[in-house]
Amino acid sequence: MKNYLLNFALLLVGLVSCSKEDALNPSSQSKEIPTAVVQSVTAAFPSAQVNYTVIKSNSLYGADIQTTSSDKQLILDGSGKIKESATQINQTDLPKTIADYLEANFKSFTFERAFKKTAGVLGYRVDLISNSEYFALFFDEAGALISQIKGMQGKPGGPGGMGQGGGKGNRPAPAATQVAYIDLPVAVQTALNGYIFKSAIVMVDKNNVTRYHIHAEKNEMVYDLDFNITGKLLDTHQENGKGAVITKTDLSVLPNEIKTYLNTNAAGWTLKNAVEIKKDSIAIHYHIVVSVDKSTLTYMFDGNFNVIQSAGKGPKDNPKLPNYVITEISKDQLSAVITSYLDTNYSAWKLDKAVSLSKDSMILEFVTFITLNSKKYKIEFNATGQFRSARLL
């Protein structure tokens, strides 16, 4: 398996209320914090309040620091050497690429907090709440998404609120830092057999449970994989890292959400035909044909099982299966809106590949694959050229 040096590190460890004595005596928070770590933090911030976290026993520790002027986070090794440093920033201080990503992918969200890496390889972390779910999002220095982790809310009992979100008593967030392949538990390394390792973020959640979020590649697909310390797969997400692929699959068993809809709106239905259409292994459309009594009805659903067209009453009314087409395009075929966005936010970018996705001859989106400072990015735009997302591959 191919190992990569870590290319991004960012910690978010919240501050819990404690006295100055607690800050100087880690035994009140964890008996595993080495004296050298405490001495290093105390020397740098002698009057600060500090909360310590063990990220990896005997080698990696987090310190969340509150001073009269700012909140900071540090990652230290067992000798007390500071490996990473980050400073809390406001939502308005985020780069435009990150702000645009949040707006495009979280239409309704509560901003909790954000940190900017100030020492080491630069990057950002943003914590937010969307649809009652907590998210921790990691971005590189260009504002492209590296990892998105769900369920990483702060530890209970902290002073004040969670950043700008205002939730009381949950200020500290889980410790997080990026680690190399060699630092992964053997069980996680074994689970990654067959994958090309790219990067890993280890997080210690509010219950002091360690999770490993892995970014890896296999058969030209890019994966985000969540494991626990025993190598058990907790969650997975995948996307095409080389281009876009549309697949059509006949279904013999319908998703439960579609069954529920049919039971309510077409009672007594019998399945005649069902097709699932996926883009980059993610469902974007369902075409369902059923019979009720002597009528044939057709339903269409989007990837979230929302109905997008009413059923027809007869063969002439039944909508046809949509035709999705992926077309490779050149740089000069990109709209001025897209090239302007890339020029402004990814200066000196080089186009590797660009494609358009159309449905029944109508453009739905554009996907560009670019190189910037030796890094590969996948950047998506909607049909009018408005930015949707940027991802570090």
N, C-alpha and C positions, 0 to 999 in steps of 0.2 A: 504494500500500500504506500502510496506516495504521501510523504509528510510535507507540510508547508509550515514555514515560520509564521508565528502569529503576526497579523497585520493590523489588528485593531484591539484596543483594550479600553474598557470603560466601566467604572464602578458606580453603583448607586447604593449607598448604605445610609439610611436615615439616622437621624439623631434622636436618641431617647433622653428624657430628662434625667439628669444626674448631677451630683454635686462635684465640686472641684476635686474632692478626695476620690470620688468614684472614677473620675477621668484618669487620675494618677495611679489607681489601683485596679487593674483589670480583673482581679479575682472576684470583685463584686459583680462582674458581668460574665466572665469566662475564665476558668482556671487554666485554660489552654493557651492564653496569650503570653508569648515570651516576654521577659523583662526588657530585652533589647528593642522590641517593637514599641512598648510603652515609653521607654526612654527616648526613642527617636521622635515619636509624636509629641511628647512633652517638651522636648528641646525646641521643636519647630513652632509649637503652639502652647506656650506655658500656661495660659490662663483660659484655654478653651474647654468646652464640654465635649466629651468624646464617647462614642459608642463603638465597641470592637466586635468583629465577627470573624470566626474561623472559617476560611474558605477551603483550605486544605491543610490538614494537621501537619505541623512541623515544617511548613514551607510557604503558606500564603495566607495573609490576614488583611482584613479590611478595617479601616478606621473612618467613622463619620465624625466630622469636626464642625462645631459651631463656635464662631467667634462673634464679636460685636459687629463686625462688618460684613461677614459672608458665611455661607455654608460650603464646606469642602469635603471631598472624599479622597482617601489615599488607599493604595494597595501596597503592602510591604512584604518583604520576604522574612524569613525567620531571624535573619541577622539585624533586622530593623532598617534595611535599605529600602528607600521609597522607589517603587517601580512605576507607579502610575499616580496621577493627580488630576482631579476634576473639580470644577467650580460650578455651583448652581447658577443658572441663568433664567431670565424671564422668557415667556413664550414669544414676546416680540423680538427677542435676540436670536431666535432660530434663523438659520439660512432660509432663503426663499424656497429652495428645493425641498426642504423638510416641511415648511409651512404648506407648500402646495400638495405634498404627499398626504399630509394629515387631512387637508380640506377635501381631496379627491377620494380618499379611502375610508374616512370616518366622518360622514356627513353630519352626525350629531355626536359630539364627544365633550367630555369635561377634561380640560388640561389639568394635570396634577403637578408636574414638576419636570424640569429638564436640566441636564448637566452637560457642560462642555469640557472635553479633555484638554488640559493645559500643559501636561507633560507627557512625553511619550508620543506614540502615533496618534494623531488627532482624530477626534470623532465626537459623537453626541449620543446621549440617551434621552428618550422622552417617555414619561409615564402618563397614561391617560385612562379614562373610563369611557366605554362606549357600549350601549345596550346592556348596562349593568355588569359588564365584563371589564376586568383590569387588563391592561396591555403594557408591556415594556418593549420599546422599539429601539433598536441600535442602528445608528447610521455612521457611515464613514465621513471623512473630512469634506467630501464633495456633496454630502447630503443624500447619498444613495443608501437605501435600506440594506442592512447586513442580515439582521435577524429580527423576528417579531415573536414575542413570547406572551402567551395568554395566562392570566391568573397570578401575576406577580405583585399583588398589593402589599402595602407596607405592614410592618409589625405593629401590633396593638400597644397602646400605652404611651406613645410619644407625646411631646409637648405640642400644643397648637394644632394646626391643620396640616393636611397633606398638600403642600404647595399651594397653588392658586385655586385648587379644587375646593378647599375649605373643609374637607372631611376631618372631624376632630378625633384626636387620639390615635392616629394611624400614620404618623409622619415618617418613621424610618421605613425604607424600602429594602428589599432583599439585596444582599451583597452580590455583585456580579463582576466577572472579569473574564477576558479571553485567555485561553490556554492553548498550548501546543498539543499535538497528537500524543506525544510521549507522556504528557501529564494526565491523560485520561485513564480511568480504571481499566484493568485488563478486561473486565467483562464488557465494557463499552467498546474497547478496541476490537474484541471478538465479534461483537454485533455489527461492526462496520466492515467486516470482510466482504470484499467485492465492490466497495465504494472507494472513490478517490477523495480523501479527506481534504477539506479546504480550510475550515476554521471551527473553533468550538468556544462556546461561552458557558462557563460554569456559574450556576446561581445557587445561593443558599436562601431558601424562601423564608417566609415569616414564621414557619414552624421548625426552622433549622433543618429542613430537608433539602438535600443536594440534588440538583437536576443539571443534566448536561444537554445543551442545545447545540446540535451539530449541523454544520453546513457542508454538504458533500455532493459528489457527482457520481452518476452511474448510468452507462449507456446513453450519454448525452442529455440526461435529465438531471436537473439540479434539485437537491432534496434539503429540507429542513427537518431534522429528526430530534425528538426529545426523548432522552433516556434517564432512568434513575440510576443510582450507583451500582445496581446489580445487572445493568445492561437491558432491563425491560423497556421496550418501546412504549412511550406514553402518548406520543402524538407525531404526526407526519404531514408534510406538505411537499408537493413537487411541482416543478414547472420546466418547460423546455428551455434549455440554456443555449441552444444553437440556432433555433428558428421556431416557427410555429407549426403545429400539426393539428389537423382536424380529423377526428375519427367518428365513425358511425357504427353503433352496435345495436343489434336486435335484442330486445329484452323479453324474457319469458315471465319474469317476476317484476312487478312495479314497486317503486319506492312507496313506503307507507303513507307519505304525505299526499301522493297522487291517488292512492286507494281511498283515502279519507274523503278527498274532494269528489271522486266519482260516486262513492256511496251516498253522498249528500245530494249531488246534482244529476246523477244518472243511475238511480236505484235499479238494481237488477241487471247491471251491465255485465257483458261478457267480453273479455279481451280478444280482439282480432289481430292487432298488430301494435308494436311499441318500438320506437327507435330513440336511443339516447345519442346526442351529439356532444362530443367533447372537444375542447381546445386545450392543447397541452395537458391532457389528462384530467381536466376540470370540466364538469358538466356545464353546458351553457344552454341546452335546449332538450325538451322531450316532446316527441310527436306520438300521440296516443290515439288509436282507433278502436272503438268499442261498438258493440251492438246492444241495443235496448229494444225489446220486443222485435219488431221487424225493421227498425231504423238503424242506420249506421251513422255514428257520430264521431267527429274528430276533435280532439283537444290538444292544445299546445301549452307547454309550461316552460318557464325559464329555468335557469340553474338553481333557483331558490324555490322552485315549485309554485311560482305565481302564474296564474292563467294569463296568457297573452293573446288568446283568440277564442271566441265563442265557438261552440260546436256547430257544425252544419246540420241541416235537416235531411239532406239527400246527397247522392254522389256528386252533383254539380256544385253543391255548397261546401263540401268538405275541402279544407285547405290542403295544398300539396306540401310535401316535405320541403323545408327551406334548403336552398343550395348555398353552402358556405364555401368560399374560395380563398385560398392563401396565394398572394401574388408577390413575388420579389420585385422590388423597385430600386432604382438608382438614387444617388444623393440629389441629383437635380430634379427628381420627381417628388421630393419632399416639399411640403408647402413652406412658404416664407415664415409662417408662424412657428413651425417646428424647428427650422434651422436657426431662427432668431433665438428661440429658447435654449437650444443647445449651445449656440455661440455665447450667450450671456451667462449661462450657469455652468457650462463645461468647456471653458476656453481651451482651445488647442485639441478638441476632440477629433477623432478619426473614425469614419464610418466603416464598420466591418460588414454589416448587412442591414437591409431594411425590408420590411414586408408590410402589406396591407391585408386586412381581413374584411371580406365583404359578405353580405347575405343577400341573395337574390339581386346581385349586381349593385347593391347599395353599400358603400364603405361604412364599416363599423369602427375600425381603429387602425392605427399605425404602430408598428413595433420596430424600434431601432436597436441595433447592437453596435456599441461603440467601444473604442479603446481610448483611455485617458491616463496618462502617466503610468503606462504599462499595466493598468487594470482594465478589466472587461466589465461593461455595464449593459444591462438591458433596460431601455427606457421606452415607456408606452405613452401614446397620445390617443385622444378620441378622434372621431371623424373630422372634427373641425380644427384639429391640431392642438387642442388644449392638453396640457400635461396631466397624466394620470398616475404614473409611478416610475421610480428609478430603483434598480436593484443591482447590487454588486454581485457579479457571477463568480 
